[in-house]
Amino acid sequence: MIIPIFFIFSLLIHKSYANIPFDYCVGDMSLPSGPAGYACKHPAKLTVDDFVYSGLNIPGTVSKILKFNASNAFAAEFPALNGMGISATRVDIDVGGFFPAHAHRVSELFIIIKGTIIAGFIDTNNTPFYKTLKKGDIMIFPPSLLHFVVNVGSTPVTAYASFASENPGVQLIDTALFRNNLPSELVEKITLLDHKQVQKLKKVFGGTN
Ligand SMILES: *[C@@H]1O[C@H](CO)[C@@H](O)[C@H](O)[C@H]1NC(C)=O
């Protein structure tokens, strides 16, 4: 009986973060999740370790071409975030690397721990807002707007991002267009890129067709 009760409870109230009538709802990863998140793990089974995540304390492996790594602590990785409306990502960018233009469903606070970057976003009027930032600077990227980060220094960059959701989603322009089986002719049509360029980008990002 306990499990269904927790499940229904969590479905009903997850979205009112401002005024949640429970202390926590650590996700029970053994049960299915829905749009409202995961069912709650039984409180009697929780320890402090449920509320700590150490997966971001070392740099991730940077990718060859873009030379960046993003390691997420979303609800899927850190179930204590379930229902909390907050999450984090660690970003490491090698010299010459960058985090290409992408967007999330919610706002993001970007916090530079070390290194020098140009960070920016582009609003729905196509106005760009970008600036060189260094250690200790923070920048807000508004919900669903495209944003990017480029390492413009001579040392690796470490930064953290905090999101206003435990499941903020991430959509990169490049992987959305070039890492799937959308037919090349269609990609050419909707991007104005020529066939050769589309083939090249599909190869780089792992797309087919
Ligand atoms: C980041 O690094 C981790 C750990 O090395 C790796 O598992 C993951 O695939 C990398 N992610 C990206 C987006 O490069």
The ligand as an SDF file (V2000), in Angstrom:
LIG
                    3D

 14 14  0  0  0  0  0  0  0  0999 V2000
   31.8380   13.3860  -19.9170 C   0  0  0  0  0  0  0  0  0  0  0  0
   32.7490   12.5860  -19.2090 O   0  0  0  0  0  0  0  0  0  0  0  0
   32.1550   11.4150  -18.6560 C   0  0  0  0  0  0  0  0  0  0  0  0
   33.1880   10.7630  -17.7440 C   0  0  0  0  0  0  0  0  0  0  0  0
   34.4430   10.6570  -18.3570 O   0  0  0  0  0  0  0  0  0  0  0  0
   31.6890   10.5320  -19.7970 C   0  0  0  0  0  0  0  0  0  0  0  0
   31.0900    9.3670  -19.2950 O   0  0  0  0  0  0  0  0  0  0  0  0
   30.6820   11.3090  -20.6490 C   0  0  0  0  0  0  0  0  0  0  0  0
   30.3020   10.5720  -21.7690 O   0  0  0  0  0  0  0  0  0  0  0  0
   31.2380   12.6430  -21.1120 C   0  0  0  0  0  0  0  0  0  0  0  0
   30.1500   13.4160  -21.6880 N   0  0  0  0  0  0  0  0  0  0  0  0
   30.2870   14.2800  -22.7120 C   0  0  0  0  0  0  0  0  0  0  0  0
   29.0520   14.9830  -23.1590 C   0  0  0  0  0  0  0  0  0  0  0  0
   31.3540   14.5010  -23.2660 O   0  0  0  0  0  0  0  0  0  0  0  0
  1  2  1  0
  1 10  1  0
  2  3  1  0
  3  4  1  0
  3  6  1  0
  4  5  1  0
  6  7  1  0
  6  8  1  0
  8  9  1  0
  8 10  1  0
 10 11  1  0
 11 12  1  0
 12 13  1  0
 12 14  2  0
M  END
$$$$
